[in-house]
Amino acid sequence: MTIGENLKRARMAKKISQRALAERIDVGGSTYVGWEHDTNPPPADKLILIAQALETSIDELLFGENAGLSEEMRDLFRRFEKLPAGTKQQARLMLRAMLFSLESGAAQAEDAA
């Protein structure tokens, strides 16, 4: 699927009109329609706003059903994004430490095998 098709699918899933979404992200209606028709891709700053407005990921808008993250992981990222800034930093450090530990354990197990 193209970016335009992914934009349309995500917008329609949220039952938002092109005009309403264009207003929400502060672009002209014809500009947004052009993005959905693949006339040109939306700029990164607008892509971020579209993803937020449609409660989806940029990955999903760019790659559609071929996006690399499972729905479970996308849900975890959505929950992470809702954390307060200080808590987010703490969670980030904890996740990095946990991943490092799991990767080290996996590498040791691989070496032992």
Backbone as XML, in Angstrom:
<?xml version="1.0"?>
<chain id="A" units="angstrom">
  <residue number="1" name="MET">
    <atom name="N" x="0.836" y="-1.191" z="0.000"/>
    <atom name="CA" x="0.000" y="0.000" z="0.000"/>
    <atom name="C" x="0.876" y="1.247" z="0.000"/>
  </residue>
  <residue number="2" name="THR">
    <atom name="N" x="0.362" y="2.300" z="-0.576"/>
    <atom name="CA" x="1.097" y="3.565" z="-0.612"/>
    <atom name="C" x="0.818" y="4.369" z="0.655"/>
  </residue>
  <residue number="3" name="ILE">
    <atom name="N" x="1.603" y="5.418" z="0.870"/>
    <atom name="CA" x="1.372" y="6.299" z="2.014"/>
    <atom name="C" x="-0.031" y="6.893" z="1.930"/>
  </residue>
  <residue number="4" name="GLY">
    <atom name="N" x="-0.422" y="7.324" z="0.740"/>
    <atom name="CA" x="-1.755" y="7.901" z="0.569"/>
    <atom name="C" x="-2.857" y="6.921" z="0.945"/>
  </residue>
  <residue number="5" name="GLU">
    <atom name="N" x="-2.704" y="5.675" z="0.519"/>
    <atom name="CA" x="-3.698" y="4.651" z="0.866"/>
    <atom name="C" x="-3.722" y="4.396" z="2.364"/>
  </residue>
  <residue number="6" name="ASN">
    <atom name="N" x="-2.536" y="4.400" z="2.984"/>
    <atom name="CA" x="-2.460" y="4.191" z="4.433"/>
    <atom name="C" x="-3.100" y="5.356" z="5.189"/>
  </residue>
  <residue number="7" name="LEU">
    <atom name="N" x="-2.872" y="6.583" z="4.701"/>
    <atom name="CA" x="-3.503" y="7.752" z="5.328"/>
    <atom name="C" x="-5.021" y="7.637" z="5.265"/>
  </residue>
  <residue number="8" name="LYS">
    <atom name="N" x="-5.521" y="7.297" z="4.091"/>
    <atom name="CA" x="-6.970" y="7.187" z="3.897"/>
    <atom name="C" x="-7.559" y="6.091" z="4.785"/>
  </residue>
  <residue number="9" name="ARG">
    <atom name="N" x="-6.899" y="4.935" z="4.822"/>
    <atom name="CA" x="-7.402" y="3.819" z="5.625"/>
    <atom name="C" x="-7.457" y="4.183" z="7.102"/>
  </residue>
  <residue number="10" name="ALA">
    <atom name="N" x="-6.397" y="4.819" z="7.604"/>
    <atom name="CA" x="-6.347" y="5.203" z="9.021"/>
    <atom name="C" x="-7.387" y="6.282" z="9.330"/>
  </residue>
  <residue number="11" name="ARG">
    <atom name="N" x="-7.553" y="7.222" z="8.416"/>
    <atom name="CA" x="-8.538" y="8.301" z="8.622"/>
    <atom name="C" x="-9.951" y="7.739" z="8.622"/>
  </residue>
  <residue number="12" name="MET">
    <atom name="N" x="-10.229" y="6.871" z="7.698"/>
    <atom name="CA" x="-11.575" y="6.307" z="7.605"/>
    <atom name="C" x="-11.883" y="5.403" z="8.806"/>
  </residue>
  <residue number="13" name="ALA">
    <atom name="N" x="-10.867" y="4.734" z="9.322"/>
    <atom name="CA" x="-11.062" y="3.889" z="10.501"/>
    <atom name="C" x="-11.497" y="4.725" z="11.706"/>
  </residue>
  <residue number="14" name="LYS">
    <atom name="N" x="-11.043" y="5.977" z="11.742"/>
    <atom name="CA" x="-11.411" y="6.888" z="12.834"/>
    <atom name="C" x="-12.651" y="7.709" z="12.502"/>
  </residue>
  <residue number="15" name="LYS">
    <atom name="N" x="-13.184" y="7.490" z="11.292"/>
    <atom name="CA" x="-14.399" y="8.182" z="10.838"/>
    <atom name="C" x="-14.259" y="9.709" z="10.919"/>
  </residue>
  <residue number="16" name="ILE">
    <atom name="N" x="-13.128" y="10.175" z="10.378"/>
    <atom name="CA" x="-12.838" y="11.612" z="10.321"/>
    <atom name="C" x="-12.798" y="12.011" z="8.856"/>
  </residue>
  <residue number="17" name="SER">
    <atom name="N" x="-13.432" y="13.131" z="8.519"/>
    <atom name="CA" x="-13.412" y="13.586" z="7.133"/>
    <atom name="C" x="-12.037" y="14.164" z="6.792"/>
  </residue>
  <residue number="18" name="GLN">
    <atom name="N" x="-11.771" y="14.238" z="5.496"/>
    <atom name="CA" x="-10.511" y="14.839" z="5.059"/>
    <atom name="C" x="-10.421" y="16.280" z="5.545"/>
  </residue>
  <residue number="19" name="ARG">
    <atom name="N" x="-11.518" y="17.007" z="5.414"/>
    <atom name="CA" x="-11.529" y="18.415" z="5.818"/>
    <atom name="C" x="-11.258" y="18.564" z="7.316"/>
  </residue>
  <residue number="20" name="ALA">
    <atom name="N" x="-11.917" y="17.724" z="8.134"/>
    <atom name="CA" x="-11.730" y="17.814" z="9.587"/>
    <atom name="C" x="-10.282" y="17.510" z="9.970"/>
  </residue>
  <residue number="21" name="LEU">
    <atom name="N" x="-9.701" y="16.497" z="9.340"/>
    <atom name="CA" x="-8.312" y="16.157" z="9.647"/>
    <atom name="C" x="-7.373" y="17.265" z="9.184"/>
  </residue>
  <residue number="22" name="ALA">
    <atom name="N" x="-7.622" y="17.802" z="8.008"/>
    <atom name="CA" x="-6.795" y="18.905" z="7.497"/>
    <atom name="C" x="-6.826" y="20.088" z="8.461"/>
  </residue>
  <residue number="23" name="GLU">
    <atom name="N" x="-8.011" y="20.425" z="8.958"/>
    <atom name="CA" x="-8.121" y="21.528" z="9.915"/>
    <atom name="C" x="-7.375" y="21.217" z="11.204"/>
  </residue>
  <residue number="24" name="ARG">
    <atom name="N" x="-7.490" y="19.962" z="11.653"/>
    <atom name="CA" x="-6.856" y="19.559" z="12.910"/>
    <atom name="C" x="-5.337" y="19.674" z="12.840"/>
  </residue>
  <residue number="25" name="ILE">
    <atom name="N" x="-4.767" y="19.429" z="11.651"/>
    <atom name="CA" x="-3.304" y="19.485" z="11.518"/>
    <atom name="C" x="-2.835" y="20.782" z="10.864"/>
  </residue>
  <residue number="26" name="ASP">
    <atom name="N" x="-3.778" y="21.693" z="10.651"/>
    <atom name="CA" x="-3.487" y="23.038" z="10.156"/>
    <atom name="C" x="-2.870" y="23.048" z="8.751"/>
  </residue>
  <residue number="27" name="VAL">
    <atom name="N" x="-3.551" y="22.346" z="7.812"/>
    <atom name="CA" x="-3.189" y="22.423" z="6.396"/>
    <atom name="C" x="-4.467" y="22.622" z="5.594"/>
  </residue>
  <residue number="28" name="GLY">
    <atom name="N" x="-4.313" y="23.055" z="4.377"/>
    <atom name="CA" x="-5.463" y="23.225" z="3.507"/>
    <atom name="C" x="-6.051" y="21.881" z="3.103"/>
  </residue>
  <residue number="29" name="GLY">
    <atom name="N" x="-7.332" y="21.869" z="2.842"/>
    <atom name="CA" x="-8.007" y="20.634" z="2.443"/>
    <atom name="C" x="-7.424" y="20.031" z="1.187"/>
  </residue>
  <residue number="30" name="SER">
    <atom name="N" x="-7.111" y="20.866" z="0.193"/>
    <atom name="CA" x="-6.566" y="20.334" z="-1.058"/>
    <atom name="C" x="-5.158" y="19.758" z="-0.847"/>
  </residue>
  <residue number="31" name="THR">
    <atom name="N" x="-4.416" y="20.326" z="0.085"/>
    <atom name="CA" x="-3.086" y="19.787" z="0.400"/>
    <atom name="C" x="-3.223" y="18.380" z="0.951"/>
  </residue>
  <residue number="32" name="TYR">
    <atom name="N" x="-4.154" y="18.216" z="1.907"/>
    <atom name="CA" x="-4.339" y="16.897" z="2.505"/>
    <atom name="C" x="-4.835" y="15.888" z="1.459"/>
  </residue>
  <residue number="33" name="VAL">
    <atom name="N" x="-5.801" y="16.300" z="0.639"/>
    <atom name="CA" x="-6.323" y="15.407" z="-0.407"/>
    <atom name="C" x="-5.183" y="14.953" z="-1.319"/>
  </residue>
  <residue number="34" name="GLY">
    <atom name="N" x="-4.274" y="15.852" z="-1.630"/>
    <atom name="CA" x="-3.114" y="15.505" z="-2.455"/>
    <atom name="C" x="-2.258" y="14.426" z="-1.809"/>
  </residue>
  <residue number="35" name="TRP">
    <atom name="N" x="-2.125" y="14.491" z="-0.495"/>
    <atom name="CA" x="-1.350" y="13.458" z="0.203"/>
    <atom name="C" x="-2.029" y="12.101" z="0.073"/>
  </residue>
  <residue number="36" name="GLU">
    <atom name="N" x="-3.362" y="12.086" z="0.236"/>
    <atom name="CA" x="-4.085" y="10.810" z="0.124"/>
    <atom name="C" x="-4.063" y="10.266" z="-1.302"/>
  </residue>
  <residue number="37" name="HIS">
    <atom name="N" x="-3.939" y="11.156" z="-2.280"/>
    <atom name="CA" x="-3.880" y="10.720" z="-3.677"/>
    <atom name="C" x="-2.443" y="10.509" z="-4.150"/>
  </residue>
  <residue number="38" name="ASP">
    <atom name="N" x="-1.501" y="10.540" z="-3.223"/>
    <atom name="CA" x="-0.080" y="10.317" z="-3.513"/>
    <atom name="C" x="0.492" y="11.306" z="-4.510"/>
  </residue>
  <residue number="39" name="THR">
    <atom name="N" x="-0.065" y="12.529" z="-4.529"/>
    <atom name="CA" x="0.500" y="13.586" z="-5.357"/>
    <atom name="C" x="1.893" y="13.930" z="-4.841"/>
  </residue>
  <residue number="40" name="ASN">
    <atom name="N" x="2.008" y="13.968" z="-3.535"/>
    <atom name="CA" x="3.287" y="14.134" z="-2.855"/>
    <atom name="C" x="3.099" y="13.649" z="-1.418"/>
  </residue>
  <residue number="41" name="PRO">
    <atom name="N" x="4.181" y="13.272" z="-0.735"/>
    <atom name="CA" x="4.035" y="12.787" z="0.634"/>
    <atom name="C" x="3.956" y="13.956" z="1.622"/>
  </residue>
  <residue number="42" name="PRO">
    <atom name="N" x="3.308" y="13.737" z="2.750"/>
    <atom name="CA" x="3.270" y="14.803" z="3.756"/>
    <atom name="C" x="4.653" y="14.991" z="4.377"/>
  </residue>
  <residue number="43" name="PRO">
    <atom name="N" x="4.979" y="16.221" z="4.762"/>
    <atom name="CA" x="6.264" y="16.442" z="5.435"/>
    <atom name="C" x="6.242" y="15.785" z="6.820"/>
  </residue>
  <residue number="44" name="ALA">
    <atom name="N" x="7.416" y="15.523" z="7.355"/>
    <atom name="CA" x="7.544" y="14.803" z="8.623"/>
    <atom name="C" x="6.768" y="15.456" z="9.756"/>
  </residue>
  <residue number="45" name="ASP">
    <atom name="N" x="6.808" y="16.797" z="9.859"/>
    <atom name="CA" x="6.108" y="17.450" z="10.959"/>
    <atom name="C" x="4.600" y="17.232" z="10.873"/>
  </residue>
  <residue number="46" name="LYS">
    <atom name="N" x="4.059" y="17.184" z="9.671"/>
    <atom name="CA" x="2.621" y="16.946" z="9.497"/>
    <atom name="C" x="2.292" y="15.467" z="9.688"/>
  </residue>
  <residue number="47" name="LEU">
    <atom name="N" x="3.216" y="14.594" z="9.309"/>
    <atom name="CA" x="3.013" y="13.163" z="9.499"/>
    <atom name="C" x="2.877" y="12.846" z="10.990"/>
  </residue>
  <residue number="48" name="ILE">
    <atom name="N" x="3.673" y="13.509" z="11.799"/>
    <atom name="CA" x="3.585" y="13.343" z="13.260"/>
    <atom name="C" x="2.212" y="13.772" z="13.755"/>
  </residue>
  <residue number="49" name="LEU">
    <atom name="N" x="1.749" y="14.922" z="13.289"/>
    <atom name="CA" x="0.432" y="15.422" z="13.708"/>
    <atom name="C" x="-0.696" y="14.505" z="13.234"/>
  </residue>
  <residue number="50" name="ILE">
    <atom name="N" x="-0.569" y="13.968" z="12.039"/>
    <atom name="CA" x="-1.589" y="13.045" z="11.520"/>
    <atom name="C" x="-1.635" y="11.795" z="12.394"/>
  </residue>
  <residue number="51" name="ALA">
    <atom name="N" x="-0.466" y="11.232" z="12.699"/>
    <atom name="CA" x="-0.409" y="10.023" z="13.532"/>
    <atom name="C" x="-1.051" y="10.287" z="14.891"/>
  </residue>
  <residue number="52" name="GLN">
    <atom name="N" x="-0.774" y="11.450" z="15.474"/>
    <atom name="CA" x="-1.369" y="11.791" z="16.768"/>
    <atom name="C" x="-2.881" y="11.942" z="16.644"/>
  </residue>
  <residue number="53" name="ALA">
    <atom name="N" x="-3.323" y="12.643" z="15.622"/>
    <atom name="CA" x="-4.758" y="12.877" z="15.434"/>
    <atom name="C" x="-5.522" y="11.581" z="15.191"/>
  </residue>
  <residue number="54" name="LEU">
    <atom name="N" x="-4.882" y="10.635" z="14.502"/>
    <atom name="CA" x="-5.548" y="9.379" z="14.176"/>
    <atom name="C" x="-5.227" y="8.261" z="15.173"/>
  </residue>
  <residue number="55" name="GLU">
    <atom name="N" x="-4.450" y="8.626" z="16.207"/>
    <atom name="CA" x="-4.065" y="7.680" z="17.252"/>
    <atom name="C" x="-3.446" y="6.409" z="16.661"/>
  </residue>
  <residue number="56" name="THR">
    <atom name="N" x="-2.467" y="6.634" z="15.802"/>
    <atom name="CA" x="-1.747" y="5.521" z="15.185"/>
    <atom name="C" x="-0.264" y="5.869" z="15.187"/>
  </residue>
  <residue number="57" name="SER">
    <atom name="N" x="0.542" y="5.029" z="14.605"/>
    <atom name="CA" x="1.980" y="5.294" z="14.564"/>
    <atom name="C" x="2.395" y="5.801" z="13.188"/>
  </residue>
  <residue number="58" name="ILE">
    <atom name="N" x="3.493" y="6.481" z="13.159"/>
    <atom name="CA" x="4.057" y="6.921" z="11.881"/>
    <atom name="C" x="4.431" y="5.682" z="11.057"/>
  </residue>
  <residue number="59" name="ASP">
    <atom name="N" x="4.925" y="4.666" z="11.731"/>
    <atom name="CA" x="5.268" y="3.403" z="11.083"/>
    <atom name="C" x="4.057" y="2.841" z="10.340"/>
  </residue>
  <residue number="60" name="GLU">
    <atom name="N" x="2.905" y="2.862" z="10.981"/>
    <atom name="CA" x="1.674" y="2.360" z="10.366"/>
    <atom name="C" x="1.285" y="3.219" z="9.162"/>
  </residue>
  <residue number="61" name="LEU">
    <atom name="N" x="1.442" y="4.531" z="9.274"/>
    <atom name="CA" x="1.092" y="5.412" z="8.154"/>
    <atom name="C" x="2.037" y="5.217" z="6.971"/>
  </residue>
  <residue number="62" name="LEU">
    <atom name="N" x="3.295" y="4.987" z="7.259"/>
    <atom name="CA" x="4.271" y="4.809" z="6.184"/>
    <atom name="C" x="4.213" y="3.423" z="5.554"/>
  </residue>
  <residue number="63" name="PHE">
    <atom name="N" x="4.059" y="2.398" z="6.401"/>
    <atom name="CA" x="4.181" y="1.026" z="5.906"/>
    <atom name="C" x="2.890" y="0.225" z="5.952"/>
  </residue>
  <residue number="64" name="GLY">
    <atom name="N" x="1.847" y="0.768" z="6.546"/>
    <atom name="CA" x="0.553" y="0.092" z="6.601"/>
    <atom name="C" x="0.614" y="-1.235" z="7.299"/>
  </residue>
  <residue number="65" name="GLU">
    <atom name="N" x="-0.041" y="-2.215" z="6.715"/>
    <atom name="CA" x="-0.125" y="-3.534" z="7.322"/>
    <atom name="C" x="1.229" y="-4.225" z="7.379"/>
  </residue>
  <residue number="66" name="ASN">
    <atom name="N" x="2.191" y="-3.708" z="6.657"/>
    <atom name="CA" x="3.536" y="-4.287" z="6.680"/>
    <atom name="C" x="4.421" y="-3.651" z="7.745"/>
  </residue>
  <residue number="67" name="ALA">
    <atom name="N" x="3.833" y="-2.815" z="8.582"/>
    <atom name="CA" x="4.606" y="-2.166" z="9.635"/>
    <atom name="C" x="5.269" y="-3.228" z="10.504"/>
  </residue>
  <residue number="68" name="GLY">
    <atom name="N" x="6.460" y="-2.913" z="10.972"/>
    <atom name="CA" x="7.254" y="-3.890" z="11.692"/>
    <atom name="C" x="6.821" y="-4.202" z="13.109"/>
  </residue>
  <residue number="69" name="LEU">
    <atom name="N" x="5.941" y="-3.428" z="13.692"/>
    <atom name="CA" x="5.560" y="-3.663" z="15.078"/>
    <atom name="C" x="4.219" y="-4.368" z="15.174"/>
  </residue>
  <residue number="70" name="SER">
    <atom name="N" x="4.133" y="-5.294" z="16.106"/>
    <atom name="CA" x="2.861" y="-5.972" z="16.352"/>
    <atom name="C" x="1.912" y="-5.001" z="17.044"/>
  </residue>
  <residue number="71" name="GLU">
    <atom name="N" x="0.653" y="-5.339" z="17.040"/>
    <atom name="CA" x="-0.347" y="-4.500" z="17.719"/>
    <atom name="C" x="-0.036" y="-4.402" z="19.207"/>
  </residue>
  <residue number="72" name="GLU">
    <atom name="N" x="0.444" y="-5.482" z="19.793"/>
    <atom name="CA" x="0.798" y="-5.479" z="21.215"/>
    <atom name="C" x="1.909" y="-4.459" z="21.488"/>
  </residue>
  <residue number="73" name="MET">
    <atom name="N" x="2.930" y="-4.425" z="20.620"/>
    <atom name="CA" x="4.025" y="-3.471" z="20.810"/>
    <atom name="C" x="3.549" y="-2.041" z="20.582"/>
  </residue>
  <residue number="74" name="ARG">
    <atom name="N" x="2.705" y="-1.823" z="19.569"/>
    <atom name="CA" x="2.168" y="-0.480" z="19.335"/>
    <atom name="C" x="1.382" y="-0.002" z="20.552"/>
  </residue>
  <residue number="75" name="ASP">
    <atom name="N" x="0.622" y="-0.915" z="21.175"/>
    <atom name="CA" x="-0.131" y="-0.555" z="22.370"/>
    <atom name="C" x="0.808" y="-0.158" z="23.503"/>
  </residue>
  <residue number="76" name="LEU">
    <atom name="N" x="1.909" y="-0.890" z="23.659"/>
    <atom name="CA" x="2.880" y="-0.533" z="24.693"/>
    <atom name="C" x="3.494" y="0.842" z="24.436"/>
  </residue>
  <residue number="77" name="PHE">
    <atom name="N" x="3.806" y="1.142" z="23.172"/>
    <atom name="CA" x="4.361" y="2.454" z="22.842"/>
    <atom name="C" x="3.337" y="3.563" z="23.095"/>
  </residue>
  <residue number="78" name="ARG">
    <atom name="N" x="2.072" y="3.305" z="22.775"/>
    <atom name="CA" x="1.020" y="4.307" z="23.062"/>
    <atom name="C" x="0.941" y="4.580" z="24.549"/>
  </residue>
  <residue number="79" name="ARG">
    <atom name="N" x="0.980" y="3.522" z="25.346"/>
    <atom name="CA" x="0.931" y="3.687" z="26.803"/>
    <atom name="C" x="2.158" y="4.446" z="27.290"/>
  </residue>
  <residue number="80" name="PHE">
    <atom name="N" x="3.325" y="4.118" z="26.728"/>
    <atom name="CA" x="4.559" y="4.811" z="27.099"/>
    <atom name="C" x="4.444" y="6.302" z="26.816"/>
  </residue>
  <residue number="81" name="GLU">
    <atom name="N" x="3.901" y="6.655" z="25.648"/>
    <atom name="CA" x="3.792" y="8.063" z="25.254"/>
    <atom name="C" x="2.888" y="8.865" z="26.189"/>
  </residue>
  <residue number="82" name="LYS">
    <atom name="N" x="1.983" y="8.214" z="26.888"/>
    <atom name="CA" x="1.064" y="8.900" z="27.795"/>
    <atom name="C" x="1.665" y="9.138" z="29.176"/>
  </residue>
  <residue number="83" name="LEU">
    <atom name="N" x="2.845" y="8.566" z="29.434"/>
    <atom name="CA" x="3.489" y="8.755" z="30.732"/>
    <atom name="C" x="3.974" y="10.193" z="30.892"/>
  </residue>
  <residue number="84" name="PRO">
    <atom name="N" x="4.008" y="10.700" z="32.129"/>
    <atom name="CA" x="4.599" y="12.032" z="32.364"/>
    <atom name="C" x="6.089" y="12.006" z="31.997"/>
  </residue>
  <residue number="85" name="ALA">
    <atom name="N" x="6.619" y="13.159" z="31.642"/>
    <atom name="CA" x="8.000" y="13.258" z="31.143"/>
    <atom name="C" x="9.022" y="12.614" z="32.083"/>
  </residue>
  <residue number="86" name="GLY">
    <atom name="N" x="8.951" y="12.904" z="33.368"/>
    <atom name="CA" x="9.907" y="12.332" z="34.321"/>
    <atom name="C" x="9.804" y="10.827" z="34.415"/>
  </residue>
  <residue number="87" name="THR">
    <atom name="N" x="8.599" y="10.332" z="34.401"/>
    <atom name="CA" x="8.360" y="8.897" z="34.460"/>
    <atom name="C" x="8.837" y="8.240" z="33.176"/>
  </residue>
  <residue number="88" name="LYS">
    <atom name="N" x="8.651" y="8.933" z="32.053"/>
    <atom name="CA" x="9.083" y="8.410" z="30.761"/>
    <atom name="C" x="10.602" y="8.179" z="30.762"/>
  </residue>
  <residue number="89" name="GLN">
    <atom name="N" x="11.347" y="9.132" z="31.292"/>
    <atom name="CA" x="12.810" y="9.002" z="31.338"/>
    <atom name="C" x="13.206" y="7.822" z="32.211"/>
  </residue>
  <residue number="90" name="GLN">
    <atom name="N" x="12.540" y="7.669" z="33.348"/>
    <atom name="CA" x="12.816" y="6.551" z="34.245"/>
    <atom name="C" x="12.486" y="5.221" z="33.556"/>
  </residue>
  <residue number="91" name="ALA">
    <atom name="N" x="11.354" y="5.145" z="32.886"/>
    <atom name="CA" x="10.953" y="3.928" z="32.174"/>
    <atom name="C" x="11.949" y="3.602" z="31.068"/>
  </residue>
  <residue number="92" name="ARG">
    <atom name="N" x="12.434" y="4.624" z="30.366"/>
    <atom name="CA" x="13.397" y="4.430" z="29.288"/>
    <atom name="C" x="14.686" y="3.787" z="29.827"/>
  </residue>
  <residue number="93" name="LEU">
    <atom name="N" x="15.164" y="4.301" z="30.966"/>
    <atom name="CA" x="16.379" y="3.751" z="31.573"/>
    <atom name="C" x="16.169" y="2.310" z="32.022"/>
  </residue>
  <residue number="94" name="MET">
    <atom name="N" x="15.007" y="2.025" z="32.605"/>
    <atom name="CA" x="14.701" y="0.672" z="33.056"/>
    <atom name="C" x="14.618" y="-0.297" z="31.877"/>
  </residue>
  <residue number="95" name="LEU">
    <atom name="N" x="13.985" y="0.131" z="30.807"/>
    <atom name="CA" x="13.863" y="-0.718" z="29.617"/>
    <atom name="C" x="15.227" y="-1.015" z="29.002"/>
  </residue>
  <residue number="96" name="ARG">
    <atom name="N" x="16.056" y="0.010" z="28.923"/>
    <atom name="CA" x="17.405" y="-0.206" z="28.374"/>
    <atom name="C" x="18.185" y="-1.215" z="29.209"/>
  </residue>
  <residue number="97" name="ALA">
    <atom name="N" x="18.106" y="-1.074" z="30.537"/>
    <atom name="CA" x="18.822" y="-1.987" z="31.433"/>
    <atom name="C" x="18.285" y="-3.412" z="31.287"/>
  </residue>
  <residue number="98" name="MET">
    <atom name="N" x="16.968" y="-3.539" z="31.215"/>
    <atom name="CA" x="16.365" y="-4.865" z="31.082"/>
    <atom name="C" x="16.742" y="-5.512" z="29.751"/>
  </residue>
  <residue number="99" name="LEU">
    <atom name="N" x="16.694" y="-4.743" z="28.662"/>
    <atom name="CA" x="17.070" y="-5.285" z="27.355"/>
    <atom name="C" x="18.536" y="-5.693" z="27.323"/>
  </residue>
  <residue number="100" name="PHE">
    <atom name="N" x="19.404" y="-4.869" z="27.912"/>
    <atom name="CA" x="20.828" y="-5.204" z="27.967"/>
    <atom name="C" x="21.025" y="-6.515" z="28.701"/>
  </residue>
  <residue number="101" name="SER">
    <atom name="N" x="20.339" y="-6.679" z="29.822"/>
    <atom name="CA" x="20.443" y="-7.906" z="30.611"/>
    <atom name="C" x="19.953" y="-9.118" z="29.818"/>
  </residue>
  <residue number="102" name="LEU">
    <atom name="N" x="18.819" y="-8.980" z="29.149"/>
    <atom name="CA" x="18.276" y="-10.087" z="28.351"/>
    <atom name="C" x="19.185" y="-10.431" z="27.172"/>
  </residue>
  <residue number="103" name="GLU">
    <atom name="N" x="19.727" y="-9.405" z="26.514"/>
    <atom name="CA" x="20.645" y="-9.644" z="25.393"/>
    <atom name="C" x="21.920" y="-10.334" z="25.869"/>
  </residue>
  <residue number="104" name="SER">
    <atom name="N" x="22.444" y="-9.904" z="27.011"/>
    <atom name="CA" x="23.663" y="-10.518" z="27.557"/>
    <atom name="C" x="23.413" y="-11.975" z="27.920"/>
  </residue>
  <residue number="105" name="GLY">
    <atom name="N" x="22.240" y="-12.240" z="28.533"/>
    <atom name="CA" x="21.900" y="-13.615" z="28.897"/>
    <atom name="C" x="21.755" y="-14.495" z="27.671"/>
  </residue>
  <residue number="106" name="ALA">
    <atom name="N" x="21.134" y="-13.962" z="26.632"/>
    <atom name="CA" x="20.947" y="-14.722" z="25.383"/>
    <atom name="C" x="22.293" y="-15.007" z="24.732"/>
  </residue>
  <residue number="107" name="ALA">
    <atom name="N" x="23.204" y="-14.015" z="24.738"/>
    <atom name="CA" x="24.515" y="-14.199" z="24.137"/>
    <atom name="C" x="25.324" y="-15.258" z="24.914"/>
  </residue>
  <residue number="108" name="GLN">
    <atom name="N" x="25.225" y="-15.246" z="26.249"/>
    <atom name="CA" x="25.930" y="-16.242" z="27.060"/>
    <atom name="C" x="25.375" y="-17.644" z="26.805"/>
  </residue>
  <residue number="109" name="ALA">
    <atom name="N" x="24.073" y="-17.748" z="26.695"/>
    <atom name="CA" x="23.448" y="-19.046" z="26.425"/>
    <atom name="C" x="23.884" y="-19.568" z="25.058"/>
  </residue>
  <residue number="110" name="GLU">
    <atom name="N" x="23.983" y="-18.656" z="24.098"/>
    <atom name="CA" x="24.410" y="-19.027" z="22.745"/>
    <atom name="C" x="25.861" y="-19.513" z="22.753"/>
  </residue>
  <residue number="111" name="ASP">
    <atom name="N" x="26.705" y="-18.805" z="23.515"/>
    <atom name="CA" x="28.114" y="-19.199" z="23.609"/>
    <atom name="C" x="28.284" y="-20.558" z="24.294"/>
  </residue>
  <residue number="112" name="ALA">
    <atom name="N" x="27.431" y="-20.840" z="25.270"/>
    <atom name="CA" x="27.514" y="-22.099" z="26.011"/>
    <atom name="C" x="27.026" y="-23.281" z="25.169"/>
  </residue>
  <residue number="113" name="ALA">
    <atom name="N" x="26.175" y="-22.995" z="24.182"/>
    <atom name="CA" x="25.613" y="-24.083" z="23.373"/>
    <atom name="C" x="26.522" y="-24.569" z="22.308"/>
  </residue>
</chain>
